[in-house]
Amino acid sequence: LLKFSIGCGSLGLILCGALLLALKGQGLCLYTAPLAILLIWMGTRSRRYTDFYSFYYGGVYALAPVGAWMAVTGSLSWQPFLLGVINALWVSGLETLGDVSVCRVSRSETACGHSLVACWGEKNAVSYAFLVHLIMLMGMAVFGFLAFFKLAYMIGVVFIALVVLMEHWIARIRKKHWLGNAFFRLNMVVSLVYLAAVGCEVVLSFFDNFYRQ
């Protein structure tokens, strides 16, 4: 009962905060806020009902860059949608590898529950995660090309590719303890490196335009 009360209270605070941010932001954010909240709420429960919840999770996380772009600019463009696809692929593959880790530790169908591991088997699930992460890396490269990013971004993408390959190597050698560390540490590295790569390109572009003026 205590956990339920805390959960309800946390959900209420999140909803109130989202509503206040939408009211203070652009009109487009206000109109789409209820839909975003509904999709997030459904995403937390999709794990209980479908083996393909990782697809849905990825779709929900794809809303993050789109929502941030709308909040700042009040409009839509190709950039947030491509970033959303990249985010969706990353999260979907990561959730699948997370299920692989859980199933290896528990060694029971009950613990695996609804997941691609239970539906497709561990080998196919790991292959799926590798495929979507490979497409994600291609998406990062395409985004950098379309955004006219240069050396700093490409170095970041290459480094991320090496980290992703390391993560999947760990997943395939079946080391339970290593796989757990891979999720918390390597995922953090990917996020920070991508943030740094994009940040460097934006800052360098700003100073380049400043000195040209």
C-alpha positions, 0 to 999 in steps of 0.5 A: 500500500505504501509503494502504491501511494508513493507511486500515485504521488510521484505520478501526480507530481510528474503530470502536474509538472508536465502540465505546467511546462506545457502551459508555459511553453509553446502552444503546440506543446500544450496541445500534444501534452495529453497524448505524450502523457498517455503514451508514456503511461501506456508504455510503462504497462506494455511489458505486462501484456506483449512480447514486443513491448521493446518496440513500444518503449522505443517509440515512447522514447522517440518522443523525447527529442521531438518534444524538446524541439517543440518546446524550444522552437514551437515548430517541427523539423526533420532533425528531431524526428531523425533523432527520435528514430535513433533514440527508439532504435537504441532503447529497443535494442537496449531493452532487449539486451536487458531481458537477455540479462534477466533471463540468464540470471533467473533461468526461468520462463516466469522471470522472462515474462513478456519479452522478445527473449521469451518469444524469439529465443535468446540468440534471435533476440541478441541478433535483433538488438545488434541489428537495430543498434547497427541501424542506429549507428547508420542513423547517427552518421546520416544525421551528422551528414545532413546537419553538416557536422564535421570531425568532432561528431564523426569521432564521437560516432566512431567511438560510440560504434566501438562501445556498442560492439563491445557491449554486444561482444559482452552479451554474446560471451554470456558473462552474467556479471559483465552484461550487467555492468555493460548496461549501466556503464556503457550506456552512460558512455554512449549518452555522454559521448553523443552529447559531447560530440553534438555539443562540440559541433554546435559550439565550434559552428557558433565560433566559426560563424562569429569570427567570419562576421 
